[in-house]
Amino acid sequence: MKQVIAMHGWCGDSNTWQLWAHHFQAQNWLWQSNEQGYGALPPLRAEWHKEPEPQPEQRRVVIGHSLGPHLLASEVLAQATDLVLLASFGCFLPRGPANRALRTGLRGMQERLGSKDESTMLHAFLARAAQPSPASAMAAGPIHQGLCVNGRKQVQADLELLIKTDGLPAGLPTKARVLVVEAEQDAIVVPAARTCLIEDLLKHLNNPPCHWKLPKAGHALLVPGLIERVHDWLESAP
């Protein structure tokens, strides 16, 4: 069985994966999209499907964007055979004195959640995530539709989690085949954090990760052909 569990990032939702799911399902992959429930969609925690009898080729792929891999249950991540990390990170805040200004900015975002400035702050985040593309190129999600009451609490908790990330997501298996897709024009994940992710993976994994740098891509990875490239990479596994 070939299956995917996908996890969106902070302030996103599972609608992010509609084109991905369509492509992979057409290629006979089982696709599930986790959902944090920030907006109109209810929370959903996917689990791996199990065959009635052991199969010789089990492919359990995690595809996560940004904070997404940190939002997955460690037991789900631990069973993955392959991971695709899209504009992701281990530690969001760079190690050393350079993280002070970024930490202050994140605390300011926390303070605006639930205030009259919430919508302005979230739309500014969305615009930065989309760069160099326009924000209008992104699928509508919780920022466009507004946060629900419980969703706002989850957004706040996940922002705190983002601030406190201090390494690779819990449960990341050492034997996994890993693809890192880095957006070189990422206005959300700073270069130091991207470098740190690769360094941490090289120390953790039995085999080095595959690392793509997309020069014209921003944090949202609004680039043509990426879904097909990722699928081809997964299918190329020995």
Backbone as CSV, one residue per row, in Angstrom:
resi,resn,N_x,N_y,N_z,CA_x,CA_y,CA_z,C_x,C_y,C_z
1,MET,0.846,-1.203,0.000,0.000,0.000,0.000,0.877,1.248,0.000
2,LYS,0.486,2.235,-0.785,1.171,3.518,-0.823,0.213,4.570,-0.275
3,GLN,0.623,5.231,0.803,-0.281,6.182,1.430,0.472,7.418,1.906
4,VAL,-0.281,8.518,1.998,0.254,9.803,2.431,-0.605,10.335,3.569
5,ILE,0.047,10.888,4.582,-0.610,11.739,5.563,0.031,13.112,5.424
6,ALA,-0.793,14.113,5.142,-0.301,15.475,4.929,-0.705,16.364,6.097
7,MET,0.159,17.330,6.428,-0.120,18.245,7.534,0.189,19.668,7.107
8,HIS,-0.831,20.516,7.154,-0.653,21.923,6.807,0.099,22.661,7.907
9,GLY,0.454,23.906,7.644,1.201,24.704,8.598,0.314,25.629,9.413
10,TRP,0.964,26.538,10.134,0.268,27.463,11.034,-0.683,28.368,10.253
11,CYS,-1.917,28.435,10.739,-2.980,29.267,10.159,-3.433,28.796,8.775
12,GLY,-3.074,27.579,8.407,-3.572,26.998,7.172,-4.686,26.012,7.464
13,ASP,-5.092,25.280,6.432,-6.038,24.190,6.652,-5.830,23.130,5.583
14,SER,-6.610,22.058,5.673,-6.393,20.908,4.801,-6.777,21.185,3.352
15,ASN,-7.485,22.282,3.075,-7.770,22.634,1.686,-6.499,22.925,0.897
16,THR,-5.415,23.210,1.618,-4.109,23.420,0.988,-3.736,22.259,0.069
17,TRP,-4.215,21.069,0.416,-3.749,19.855,-0.245,-4.672,19.360,-1.350
18,GLN,-5.667,20.119,-1.751,-6.634,19.617,-2.729,-5.972,19.163,-4.030
19,LEU,-5.097,19.981,-4.605,-4.430,19.592,-5.858,-3.478,18.431,-5.634
20,TRP,-2.798,18.438,-4.488,-1.901,17.326,-4.158,-2.685,16.015,-4.060
21,ALA,-3.785,16.048,-3.322,-4.580,14.832,-3.125,-5.099,14.309,-4.465
22,HIS,-5.582,15.220,-5.306,-6.113,14.813,-6.612,-5.044,14.109,-7.432
23,HIS,-3.845,14.669,-7.460,-2.761,14.077,-8.247,-2.369,12.700,-7.705
24,PHE,-2.148,12.606,-6.401,-1.687,11.342,-5.826,-2.770,10.262,-5.892
25,GLN,-4.014,10.624,-5.670,-5.092,9.641,-5.753,-5.224,9.091,-7.166
26,ALA,-4.975,9.939,-8.149,-5.022,9.489,-9.538,-3.912,8.486,-9.850
27,GLN,-2.866,8.500,-9.019,-1.738,7.577,-9.179,-1.816,6.425,-8.188
28,ASN,-3.021,6.195,-7.650,-3.308,5.053,-6.770,-2.638,5.131,-5.405
29,TRP,-2.452,6.356,-4.915,-2.013,6.553,-3.541,-3.239,6.840,-2.674
30,LEU,-3.210,6.347,-1.452,-4.221,6.698,-0.463,-3.769,7.986,0.219
31,TRP,-4.604,9.011,0.179,-4.235,10.335,0.709,-5.141,10.707,1.879
32,GLN,-4.548,11.189,2.975,-5.292,11.742,4.094,-4.668,13.080,4.480
33,SER,-5.524,14.049,4.759,-5.057,15.378,5.154,-5.452,15.649,6.602
34,ASN,-4.468,15.854,7.447,-4.750,16.257,8.822,-5.326,17.671,8.845
35,GLU,-6.033,17.993,9.908,-6.670,19.294,10.021,-6.602,19.771,11.474
36,GLN,-6.072,21.001,11.671,-5.979,21.572,13.007,-7.276,22.229,13.471
37,GLY,-8.165,22.569,12.556,-9.446,23.129,12.951,-9.412,24.592,13.340
38,TYR,-8.585,25.370,12.649,-8.493,26.801,12.964,-9.754,27.571,12.554
39,GLY,-10.401,27.110,11.490,-11.532,27.850,10.945,-12.786,27.009,10.873
40,ALA,-13.353,26.895,9.645,-14.635,26.214,9.474,-14.523,24.694,9.514
41,LEU,-13.345,24.148,9.219,-13.194,22.698,9.157,-12.918,22.120,10.550
42,PRO,-13.520,20.981,10.882,-13.276,20.371,12.196,-11.903,19.717,12.254
43,PRO,-11.309,19.608,13.443,-10.013,18.932,13.577,-10.096,17.480,13.109
44,LEU,-9.005,17.008,12.531,-8.925,15.625,12.066,-7.513,15.115,12.287
45,ARG,-7.394,13.964,12.922,-6.102,13.332,13.162,-6.063,12.007,12.411
46,ALA,-5.371,11.987,11.297,-5.305,10.785,10.462,-4.370,9.751,11.084
47,GLU,-4.648,8.496,10.804,-3.787,7.391,11.215,-3.490,6.542,9.992
48,TRP,-2.381,5.815,10.060,-1.996,4.951,8.948,-2.990,3.810,8.799
49,HIS,-3.359,3.513,7.561,-4.192,2.345,7.278,-3.311,1.101,7.273
50,LYS,-3.864,0.019,7.781,-3.113,-1.231,7.847,-3.767,-2.274,6.961
51,GLU,-2.939,-3.001,6.233,-3.429,-4.092,5.413,-3.811,-5.263,6.304
52,PRO,-4.831,-6.068,5.908,-5.173,-7.254,6.688,-4.000,-8.217,6.862
53,GLU,-3.175,-8.299,5.825,-1.985,-9.152,5.866,-0.765,-8.301,5.554
54,PRO,0.389,-8.628,6.142,1.598,-7.852,5.849,1.900,-7.816,4.362
55,GLN,2.272,-6.652,3.872,2.608,-6.473,2.465,4.110,-6.219,2.332
56,PRO,4.710,-6.686,1.231,6.169,-6.525,1.086,6.608,-5.077,0.909
57,GLU,5.743,-4.245,0.315,6.133,-2.858,0.053,5.128,-1.910,0.696
58,GLN,5.433,-1.464,1.885,4.612,-0.476,2.576,5.271,0.893,2.418
59,ARG,4.540,1.849,1.870,5.055,3.211,1.754,4.141,4.104,2.582
60,ARG,4.682,4.668,3.622,3.940,5.575,4.493,4.657,6.921,4.450
61,VAL,4.078,7.854,3.705,4.730,9.126,3.399,4.076,10.253,4.191
62,VAL,4.884,11.032,4.878,4.425,12.267,5.512,4.854,13.433,4.634
63,ILE,3.900,14.276,4.275,4.194,15.523,3.581,3.730,16.652,4.492
64,GLY,4.661,17.489,4.927,4.328,18.549,5.860,4.860,19.892,5.397
65,HIS,4.052,20.916,5.572,4.466,22.270,5.212,4.743,23.082,6.462
66,SER,5.892,23.738,6.500,6.240,24.679,7.560,6.198,24.016,8.931
67,LEU,5.311,24.465,9.818,5.195,23.879,11.156,4.560,22.492,11.124
68,GLY,3.974,22.120,9.992,3.198,20.894,9.895,3.812,19.655,10.523
69,PRO,5.087,19.311,10.221,5.658,18.103,10.820,5.664,18.127,12.346
70,HIS,5.791,19.306,12.943,5.769,19.412,14.404,4.362,19.224,14.971
71,LEU,3.339,19.347,14.131,1.962,19.206,14.581,1.474,17.769,14.539
72,LEU,2.228,16.897,13.897,1.843,15.492,13.804,2.128,14.750,15.103
73,ALA,1.297,13.748,15.395,1.572,12.880,16.535,2.880,12.131,16.289
74,SER,3.698,12.015,17.323,5.015,11.379,17.161,4.887,9.930,16.702
75,GLU,3.813,9.239,17.128,3.655,7.841,16.726,3.321,7.721,15.241
76,VAL,2.676,8.722,14.668,2.419,8.733,13.225,3.718,8.985,12.474
77,LEU,4.463,9.973,12.911,5.729,10.300,12.255,6.712,9.137,12.352
78,ALA,6.707,8.446,13.476,7.670,7.359,13.705,7.495,6.200,12.732
79,GLN,6.297,6.057,12.165,6.033,4.944,11.249,6.241,5.316,9.785
80,ALA,6.635,6.552,9.528,6.809,6.999,8.141,8.038,6.346,7.511
81,THR,7.894,5.956,6.255,9.038,5.456,5.488,9.713,6.583,4.711
82,ASP,8.946,7.632,4.410,9.441,8.767,3.634,8.851,10.044,4.215
83,LEU,9.638,11.125,4.160,9.151,12.435,4.608,9.479,13.478,3.552
84,VAL,8.514,14.340,3.286,8.718,15.488,2.407,8.481,16.731,3.248
85,LEU,9.529,17.510,3.468,9.474,18.698,4.317,9.459,19.926,3.420
86,LEU,8.308,20.590,3.356,8.111,21.721,2.460,8.259,23.025,3.230
87,ALA,9.290,23.804,2.918,9.528,25.091,3.591,9.417,24.919,5.097
88,SER,10.048,23.884,5.592,9.912,23.530,7.004,11.170,23.900,7.788
89,PHE,11.226,23.435,9.032,12.326,23.810,9.924,12.349,22.852,11.108
90,GLY,13.489,22.862,11.815,13.573,22.187,13.098,13.325,23.210,14.187
91,CYS,14.294,24.099,14.362,14.121,25.264,15.242,13.675,26.439,14.377
92,PHE,12.519,27.037,14.702,12.079,28.186,13.920,12.935,29.411,14.223
93,LEU,13.251,29.601,15.489,14.094,30.732,15.877,15.560,30.337,15.722
94,PRO,16.350,31.135,15.007,17.758,30.799,14.838,18.479,30.795,16.177
95,ARG,19.433,29.930,16.290,20.200,29.839,17.525,21.157,31.022,17.624
96,GLY,21.235,31.611,18.815,22.132,32.740,19.009,21.372,34.042,19.167
97,PRO,22.098,35.158,19.248,21.488,36.463,19.538,20.546,36.969,18.456
98,ALA,20.643,36.445,17.238,19.813,36.947,16.139,18.337,36.642,16.318
99,ASN,18.015,35.761,17.282,16.601,35.376,17.402,15.774,36.375,18.222
100,ARG,16.416,37.358,18.857,15.683,38.244,19.755,14.601,39.035,19.038
101,ALA,14.950,39.658,17.905,13.968,40.469,17.182,12.827,39.604,16.653
102,LEU,13.161,38.415,16.155,12.130,37.524,15.631,11.208,37.044,16.750
103,ARG,11.784,36.714,17.888,10.975,36.287,19.041,10.019,37.414,19.475
104,THR,10.533,38.642,19.499,9.693,39.787,19.866,8.535,39.947,18.884
105,GLY,8.815,39.765,17.601,7.769,39.859,16.596,6.693,38.794,16.771
106,LEU,7.110,37.587,17.119,6.151,36.505,17.323,5.292,36.753,18.561
107,ARG,5.901,37.290,19.612,5.127,37.620,20.810,4.103,38.712,20.489
108,GLY,4.485,39.634,19.617,3.551,40.665,19.200,2.372,40.075,18.434
109,MET,2.626,39.055,17.620,1.545,38.378,16.909,0.598,37.706,17.894
110,GLN,1.155,37.083,18.923,0.311,36.454,19.937,-0.615,37.467,20.606
111,GLU,-0.079,38.639,20.893,-0.877,39.663,21.560,-2.017,40.168,20.679
112,ARG,-1.839,40.123,19.363,-2.869,40.631,18.454,-3.986,39.618,18.208
113,LEU,-3.720,38.347,18.483,-4.778,37.348,18.327,-5.926,37.661,19.288
114,GLY,-7.131,37.721,18.765,-8.279,38.040,19.586,-8.525,39.524,19.771
115,SER,-7.658,40.366,19.199,-7.820,41.818,19.310,-8.391,42.368,18.005
116,LYS,-8.643,43.665,17.977,-9.148,44.316,16.762,-8.117,44.295,15.638
117,ASP,-6.857,44.022,15.978,-5.785,43.999,14.983,-5.528,42.605,14.427
118,GLU,-6.319,41.625,14.874,-6.055,40.233,14.476,-6.071,40.053,12.963
119,SER,-7.122,40.507,12.302,-7.259,40.285,10.867,-6.125,40.947,10.090
120,THR,-5.767,42.165,10.471,-4.671,42.872,9.790,-3.369,42.112,9.943
121,MET,-3.111,41.634,11.156,-1.873,40.881,11.412,-1.842,39.588,10.605
122,LEU,-2.937,38.851,10.574,-2.966,37.567,9.872,-2.858,37.755,8.361
123,HIS,-3.484,38.800,7.828,-3.364,39.049,6.384,-1.947,39.506,6.010
124,ALA,-1.278,40.197,6.918,0.124,40.568,6.673,0.993,39.315,6.645
125,PHE,0.715,38.386,7.547,1.440,37.103,7.545,1.199,36.366,6.234
126,LEU,-0.052,36.348,5.788,-0.398,35.659,4.547,0.356,36.252,3.360
127,ALA,0.436,37.574,3.313,1.131,38.239,2.218,2.616,37.872,2.209
128,ARG,3.225,37.808,3.389,4.639,37.425,3.472,4.843,35.968,3.065
129,ALA,3.889,35.113,3.440,3.997,33.700,3.078,3.913,33.510,1.565
130,ALA,3.094,34.318,0.911,2.897,34.185,-0.535,4.061,34.742,-1.343
131,GLN,4.763,35.748,-0.842,5.849,36.387,-1.599,6.774,35.341,-2.222
132,PRO,7.208,35.571,-3.485,7.015,36.762,-4.339,5.720,36.744,-5.149
133,SER,4.847,35.752,-4.898,3.534,35.726,-5.552,2.559,36.596,-4.771
134,PRO,1.459,37.007,-5.381,0.444,37.756,-4.642,-0.324,36.828,-3.699
135,ALA,-0.821,37.381,-2.609,-1.591,36.590,-1.652,-2.834,35.992,-2.296
136,SER,-3.351,36.635,-3.332,-4.546,36.140,-4.012,-4.321,34.792,-4.685
137,ALA,-3.047,34.407,-4.865,-2.745,33.118,-5.496,-2.929,31.948,-4.545
138,MET,-3.088,32.236,-3.253,-3.236,31.179,-2.265,-4.699,30.777,-2.122
139,ALA,-4.919,29.498,-1.807,-6.270,29.002,-1.588,-6.874,29.669,-0.356
140,ALA,-8.180,29.913,-0.404,-8.862,30.503,0.747,-8.786,29.564,1.941
141,GLY,-8.543,30.137,3.112,-8.419,29.332,4.323,-8.897,30.098,5.529
142,PRO,-8.474,29.692,6.713,-8.962,30.325,7.939,-8.700,31.824,8.027
143,ILE,-7.594,32.294,7.453,-7.315,33.729,7.521,-8.353,34.508,6.721
144,HIS,-8.758,33.967,5.582,-9.774,34.637,4.773,-11.151,34.555,5.435
145,GLN,-11.464,33.395,5.995,-12.807,33.129,6.497,-13.003,33.551,7.948
146,GLY,-11.919,33.763,8.661,-11.994,34.100,10.074,-11.811,32.880,10.959
147,LEU,-11.164,33.070,12.100,-10.920,31.976,13.036,-12.176,31.707,13.856
148,CYS,-12.427,30.427,14.147,-13.503,30.100,15.072,-12.970,30.228,16.503
149,VAL,-13.839,30.136,17.503,-13.421,30.343,18.897,-12.373,29.324,19.313
150,ASN,-12.669,28.050,19.101,-11.689,27.024,19.459,-10.474,27.077,18.548
151,GLY,-10.715,27.459,17.296,-9.607,27.577,16.359,-8.614,28.642,16.770
152,ARG,-9.119,29.749,17.311,-8.224,30.813,17.779,-7.344,30.316,18.931
153,LYS,-7.930,29.509,19.811,-7.145,28.930,20.909,-6.061,28.009,20.357
154,GLN,-6.417,27.255,19.306,-5.440,26.348,18.705,-4.343,27.127,17.983
155,VAL,-4.720,28.203,17.300,-3.734,29.066,16.644,-2.749,29.616,17.673
156,GLN,-3.271,30.050,18.812,-2.416,30.585,19.865,-1.478,29.517,20.407
157,ALA,-2.013,28.315,20.647,-1.187,27.224,21.169,-0.118,26.805,20.168
158,ASP,-0.482,26.780,18.891,0.479,26.355,17.867,1.538,27.421,17.612
159,LEU,1.177,28.682,17.801,2.178,29.730,17.689,3.183,29.619,18.834
160,GLU,2.706,29.269,20.007,3.606,29.043,21.137,4.510,27.841,20.858
161,LEU,3.940,26.783,20.264,4.746,25.627,19.879,5.824,26.028,18.894
162,LEU,5.471,26.851,17.912,6.434,27.311,16.910,7.584,28.051,17.577
163,ILE,7.262,28.931,18.511,8.297,29.698,19.213,9.247,28.773,19.964
164,LYS,8.698,27.686,20.501,9.490,26.796,21.361,10.129,25.624,20.617
165,THR,9.929,25.521,19.303,10.579,24.427,18.586,12.081,24.498,18.805
166,ASP,12.674,23.368,19.154,14.109,23.373,19.451,14.871,22.254,18.752
167,GLY,14.270,21.658,17.746,14.952,20.609,17.017,13.987,19.901,16.079
168,LEU,14.408,18.759,15.579,13.577,18.002,14.655,12.285,17.555,15.323
169,PRO,11.219,17.367,14.547,9.950,16.922,15.130,10.099,15.592,15.862
170,ALA,9.394,15.452,16.964,9.471,14.229,17.766,8.981,13.032,16.960
171,GLY,9.748,11.959,17.001,9.375,10.730,16.325,9.966,10.557,14.951
172,LEU,10.677,11.552,14.442,11.224,11.449,13.086,12.164,10.255,13.002
173,PRO,11.854,9.271,12.154,12.642,8.032,12.134,14.000,8.206,11.445
174,THR,15.002,7.584,12.005,16.353,7.703,11.449,16.481,7.003,10.099
175,LYS,15.636,6.010,9.838,15.742,5.242,8.599,14.939,5.848,7.454
176,ALA,14.194,6.901,7.709,13.314,7.464,6.681,14.112,8.070,5.534
177,ARG,13.522,8.018,4.368,14.033,8.719,3.193,13.413,10.112,3.227
178,VAL,14.245,11.160,3.191,13.757,12.518,3.443,14.087,13.438,2.272
179,LEU,13.080,14.204,1.870,13.249,15.257,0.874,12.958,16.594,1.539
180,VAL,13.907,17.519,1.455,13.723,18.882,1.961,13.557,19.804,0.761
181,VAL,12.431,20.511,0.715,12.186,21.481,-0.349,12.286,22.868,0.268
182,GLU,13.348,23.574,-0.069,13.623,24.888,0.512,13.252,25.989,-0.475
183,ALA,12.529,26.980,0.013,12.168,28.144,-0.794,13.202,29.246,-0.548
184,GLU,13.984,29.582,-1.571,15.078,30.527,-1.361,14.590,31.955,-1.127
185,GLN,13.339,32.264,-1.498,12.787,33.589,-1.217,11.787,33.539,-0.056
186,ASP,11.966,32.576,0.812,11.089,32.404,1.973,11.192,33.618,2.893
187,ALA,10.075,34.299,3.106,10.048,35.470,3.992,9.547,35.127,5.383
188,ILE,9.328,33.842,5.651,8.853,33.379,6.956,9.954,32.617,7.697
189,VAL,10.507,31.598,7.075,11.581,30.807,7.690,12.915,31.420,7.285
190,VAL,13.665,31.908,8.253,14.903,32.635,7.954,15.991,31.671,7.482
191,PRO,16.982,32.163,6.726,18.034,31.288,6.200,18.742,30.462,7.272
192,ALA,18.991,31.042,8.447,19.684,30.301,9.502,18.886,29.084,9.938
193,ALA,17.573,29.213,9.998,16.730,28.082,10.388,16.733,27.001,9.313
194,ARG,16.781,27.412,8.047,16.823,26.444,6.948,18.139,25.666,6.972
195,THR,19.224,26.384,7.223,20.533,25.730,7.323,20.569,24.763,8.488
196,CYS,20.010,25.178,9.610,19.992,24.348,10.813,19.226,23.055,10.571
197,LEU,18.126,23.120,9.808,17.352,21.921,9.514,18.213,20.885,8.804
198,ILE,18.945,21.315,7.792,19.800,20.375,7.057,20.875,19.797,7.968
199,GLU,21.489,20.633,8.769,22.529,20.157,9.690,21.981,19.133,10.663
200,ASP,20.800,19.395,11.209,20.200,18.466,12.166,19.817,17.145,11.500
201,LEU,19.318,17.209,10.269,18.959,15.988,9.556,20.195,15.148,9.233
202,LEU,21.280,15.799,8.862,22.518,15.067,8.561,23.035,14.315,9.790
203,LYS,22.820,14.893,10.956,23.230,14.228,12.198,22.282,13.104,12.589
204,HIS,21.016,13.254,12.242,19.981,12.347,12.737,19.742,11.128,11.843
205,LEU,19.769,11.344,10.537,19.372,10.299,9.603,20.506,9.328,9.292
206,ASN,20.117,8.101,8.976,21.111,7.123,8.539,21.692,7.491,7.180
207,ASN,20.865,8.084,6.334,21.293,8.522,5.000,20.952,9.998,4.838
208,PRO,21.803,10.776,4.162,21.558,12.221,4.043,20.273,12.511,3.291
209,PRO,19.630,13.620,3.620,18.392,13.980,2.921,18.678,14.473,1.510
210,CYS,17.682,14.361,0.667,17.710,15.020,-0.634,17.263,16.464,-0.407
211,HIS,17.956,17.428,-0.990,17.724,18.834,-0.665,17.542,19.623,-1.953
212,TRP,16.332,20.129,-2.144,16.059,20.982,-3.296,15.975,22.430,-2.837
213,LYS,16.625,23.323,-3.574,16.497,24.755,-3.336,15.792,25.371,-4.541
214,LEU,14.628,25.957,-4.289,13.845,26.547,-5.374,14.066,28.055,-5.372
215,PRO,14.818,28.587,-6.344,15.261,29.988,-6.288,14.147,31.018,-6.409
216,LYS,13.050,30.700,-7.070,11.988,31.690,-7.288,10.766,31.430,-6.413
217,ALA,10.928,30.629,-5.367,9.797,30.231,-4.532,9.805,30.947,-3.199
218,GLY,8.606,31.274,-2.716,8.424,31.794,-1.378,7.891,30.709,-0.451
219,HIS,7.553,31.107,0.754,7.180,30.147,1.790,6.008,29.254,1.372
220,ALA,5.044,29.794,0.648,3.871,29.013,0.246,4.158,28.059,-0.907
221,LEU,5.351,28.171,-1.510,5.772,27.277,-2.590,4.757,27.257,-3.743
222,LEU,4.374,28.445,-4.172,3.422,28.582,-5.275,4.175,28.519,-6.602
223,VAL,4.725,27.347,-6.880,5.524,27.155,-8.096,4.920,26.001,-8.901
224,PRO,4.860,26.147,-10.225,4.278,25.081,-11.046,5.147,23.832,-11.067
225,GLY,4.494,22.701,-11.147,5.197,21.433,-11.314,5.725,20.796,-10.051
226,LEU,5.569,21.435,-8.894,6.159,20.887,-7.673,5.502,19.565,-7.275
227,ILE,4.196,19.486,-7.398,3.503,18.249,-7.019,4.036,17.082,-7.838
228,GLU,4.166,17.285,-9.121,4.648,16.218,-9.990,6.089,15.843,-9.659
229,ARG,6.916,16.836,-9.368,8.316,16.553,-9.018,8.422,15.738,-7.739
230,VAL,7.624,16.110,-6.739,7.644,15.374,-5.473,7.150,13.947,-5.687
231,HIS,6.087,13.796,-6.457,5.575,12.451,-6.737,6.627,11.604,-7.452
232,ASP,7.291,12.180,-8.435,8.338,11.444,-9.157,9.455,11.026,-8.202
233,TRP,9.830,11.916,-7.278,10.885,11.574,-6.321,10.458,10.388,-5.441
234,LEU,9.221,10.416,-5.006,8.730,9.325,-4.170,8.705,8.012,-4.951
235,GLU,8.297,8.073,-6.180,8.204,6.857,-6.997,9.588,6.325,-7.384
236,SER,10.608,7.172,-7.265,11.957,6.748,-7.634,12.656,5.980,-6.519
237,ALA,11.980,5.753,-5.410,12.604,5.034,-4.288,13.033,3.651,-4.731
238,PRO,14.246,3.224,-4.297,14.739,1.896,-4.702,13.882,0.782,-4.115
